[in-house]
Each structure stands twice: as C-alpha cells, then as structure tokens.
Amino acid sequence: MQRWRTLLSVAWFIWILDLATKAWAVNQLSNHDRVKILGSFFQLTLVRNSGAAFSFATSATLLFSFFSCAVMIGILYITPQITSKGWIVVLGLVMGGILGNLMDRIFREPGFLRGHVIDWMQLPHWPIFNVADSSIVIAAALSVVLSVRNIPPIVKKDLTP
C-alpha cells in the first residue's frame, strides 16, 4: 500500500506543478519574446511543441500520445513488484511527467491526442522544456544513481531455510 501512496503522491505533485506552471506560462509569457531571468543562462520563452524533446518528430504527436499511454500502463503493471522506494520515486517522476505532457496532447490545440505541449524554460544550447520534461530527466538521473549504487528495483525474498 505504501508503494502506491508514494508513486501516486510523486506523480500527482509533478502533474499539478506542471499544470500550474504551464497555465502561468501561457498567461504571462504569451505577449513576450523571452524573459531573461539569469542573463542568457536561464530564460523564459513560451513555445508550443508538437514533437518530443528537441522538437523531434513533430508530425508524430499521435504516436507519442499512444506511447505515453503504453508507458503509463507499464508503470501501473510493474508497481506491485517494485520493492525499492527509490525506484518507486523514479516511476512516480516518470508518471507525473508523462501525465503533464499527455494532458497537453489530449486537451490543447490542434485537437485530441494531437495537442501541442507547452514548453517555457530555456537554458543555453538546450531545447526549451517544462516541469514534466524536467521530471523525466530527473527520473533518468536517479535511475542511474540507483543502478550505480547497485540498488535493484525488485528484490526477491529467499525462501530457503
């Protein structure tokens, strides 16, 4: 029960934070070319992205929507087997990130499962991104740390006496 609570709490937090920041970005940045926060290092720039990271495959929005749904189903399927809290957090971060971008694809223009994702944070030499994207990247980094530390997602109990 605790693993579900952790998974859903992390996913819900990321999803709500992503939703709130995207609403803010659309309302505040629509009339600005870019807003410099830390000079040219960190800027706010509103972009509607029909593709994946780096605006890759902009004509495959429908495919990304179905892939996102498949990953969500996979996370829900594997969660009961996960014994590591760290790996549950990884899955929660991925789930929250997927939910944030999938909601854009479902509800934003140009239409159902083809909507453009709102991206608004910009670093030099990096694509413009959002909280959902950041969550997925953090999940990837955390999974590397857990792997390097040799913490498996599933530990089988030894039943031999």
C-alpha positions as semicolon CSV with decimal commas, in nm:
position;residue;x (nm);y (nm);z (nm)
1;M;0,000;0,000;0,000
2;Q;0,288;0,238;0,082
3;R;0,441;0,195;-0,264
4;W;0,112;0,304;-0,427
5;R;0,088;0,604;-0,196
6;T;0,445;0,709;-0,281
7;L;0,402;0,651;-0,655
8;L;0,074;0,841;-0,677
9;S;0,188;1,123;-0,446
10;V;0,502;1,191;-0,651
11;A;0,310;1,164;-0,981
12;W;0,029;1,388;-0,855
13;F;0,272;1,652;-0,725
14;I;0,461;1,668;-1,056
15;W;0,140;1,671;-1,259
16;I;-0,014;1,957;-1,058
17;L;0,312;2,156;-1,056
18;D;0,344;2,110;-1,433
19;L;-0,019;2,209;-1,492
20;A;0,010;2,520;-1,274
21;T;0,338;2,636;-1,428
22;K;0,209;2,584;-1,783
23;A;-0,104;2,786;-1,704
24;W;0,117;3,058;-1,560
25;A;0,349;3,049;-1,862
26;V;0,063;3,076;-2,113
27;N;-0,089;3,368;-1,921
28;Q;0,233;3,557;-1,851
29;L;0,460;3,479;-2,145
30;S;0,222;3,490;-2,443
31;N;0,299;3,854;-2,513
32;H;0,676;3,832;-2,458
33;D;0,950;3,716;-2,691
34;R;1,162;3,598;-2,397
35;V;1,217;3,698;-2,035
36;K;1,574;3,690;-1,905
37;I;1,597;3,557;-1,551
38;L;1,973;3,492;-1,522
39;G;2,101;3,680;-1,825
40;S;2,134;3,445;-2,118
41;F;2,184;3,141;-1,891
42;F;1,818;3,096;-1,789
43;Q;1,531;3,250;-1,982
44;L;1,157;3,203;-2,007
45;T;1,035;3,151;-2,364
46;L;0,688;3,019;-2,447
47;V;0,681;2,751;-2,718
48;R;0,408;2,512;-2,830
49;N;0,585;2,187;-2,919
50;S;0,411;1,927;-3,136
51;G;0,701;1,681;-3,114
52;A;0,917;1,523;-2,848
53;A;1,234;1,660;-2,687
54;F;1,441;1,881;-2,916
55;S;1,121;1,920;-3,127
56;F;1,197;1,574;-3,265
57;A;0,932;1,411;-3,488
58;T;0,685;1,699;-3,490
59;S;0,443;1,505;-3,710
60;A;0,428;1,206;-3,470
61;T;0,223;1,365;-3,191
62;L;-0,042;1,091;-3,208
63;L;0,228;0,824;-3,181
64;F;0,377;0,997;-2,873
65;S;0,032;1,005;-2,714
66;F;-0,018;0,630;-2,759
67;F;0,338;0,557;-2,645
68;S;0,276;0,766;-2,330
69;C;-0,039;0,565;-2,255
70;A;0,153;0,238;-2,302
71;V;0,427;0,351;-2,062
72;M;0,165;0,452;-1,804
73;I;0,006;0,107;-1,829
74;G;0,352;-0,049;-1,791
75;I;0,421;0,155;-1,477
76;L;0,089;0,053;-1,323
77;Y;0,156;-0,311;-1,412
78;I;0,509;-0,326;-1,266
79;T;0,447;-0,119;-0,950
80;P;0,321;-0,408;-0,729
81;Q;0,651;-0,591;-0,789
82;I;0,882;-0,298;-0,703
83;T;1,043;-0,334;-0,360
84;S;1,272;-0,028;-0,365
85;K;1,134;0,308;-0,254
86;G;1,391;0,485;-0,474
87;W;1,264;0,303;-0,782
88;I;0,904;0,384;-0,685
89;V;1,004;0,752;-0,678
90;V;1,162;0,710;-1,024
91;L;0,837;0,564;-1,156
92;G;0,636;0,842;-0,989
93;L;0,853;1,108;-1,152
94;V;0,811;0,942;-1,492
95;M;0,438;0,901;-1,442
96;G;0,394;1,265;-1,338
97;G;0,598;1,383;-1,636
98;I;0,400;1,168;-1,875
99;L;0,071;1,290;-1,730
100;G;0,176;1,654;-1,763
101;N;0,268;1,629;-2,130
102;L;-0,012;1,385;-2,214
103;M;-0,271;1,628;-2,078
104;D;-0,138;1,888;-2,322
105;R;-0,159;1,639;-2,608
106;I;-0,517;1,549;-2,513
107;F;-0,663;1,892;-2,437
108;R;-0,464;2,155;-2,627
109;E;-0,489;2,267;-2,988
110;P;-0,494;2,140;-3,258
111;G;-0,700;1,850;-3,120
112;F;-0,747;1,534;-2,917
113;L;-0,419;1,335;-2,878
114;R;-0,253;1,579;-3,121
115;G;-0,222;1,885;-2,897
116;H;0,098;2,082;-2,862
117;V;0,294;2,061;-2,537
118;I;0,366;2,390;-2,359
119;D;0,739;2,440;-2,307
120;W;0,870;2,754;-2,138
121;M;1,210;2,717;-1,966
122;Q;1,528;2,773;-2,167
123;L;1,895;2,705;-2,100
124;P;2,175;2,777;-2,347
125;H;2,238;2,505;-2,605
126;W;1,940;2,304;-2,479
127;P;1,582;2,274;-2,602
128;I;1,307;2,468;-2,430
129;F;1,141;2,244;-2,169
130;N;0,882;2,229;-1,891
131;V;0,837;2,075;-1,543
132;A;0,715;1,743;-1,689
133;D;1,026;1,715;-1,906
134;S;1,245;1,801;-1,606
135;S;1,076;1,533;-1,400
136;I;1,152;1,266;-1,660
137;V;1,516;1,378;-1,682
138;I;1,547;1,373;-1,301
139;A;1,397;1,022;-1,303
140;A;1,660;0,912;-1,555
141;A;1,940;1,061;-1,342
142;L;1,802;0,899;-1,026
143;S;1,778;0,563;-1,203
144;V;2,147;0,592;-1,296
145;V;2,238;0,669;-0,933
146;L;2,033;0,373;-0,808
147;S;2,192;0,146;-1,068
148;V;2,547;0,261;-0,988
149;R;2,474;0,200;-0,620
150;N;2,351;-0,147;-0,718
151;I;2,001;-0,093;-0,579
152;P;1,768;-0,321;-0,776
153;P;1,404;-0,229;-0,832
154;I;1,287;-0,576;-0,731
155;V;1,445;-0,786;-0,456
156;K;1,324;-1,143;-0,447
157;K;1,295;-1,288;-0,099
158;D;1,497;-1,602;-0,036
159;L;1,254;-1,868;0,084
160;T;1,516;-2,133;0,161
161;P;1,566;-2,214;0,531
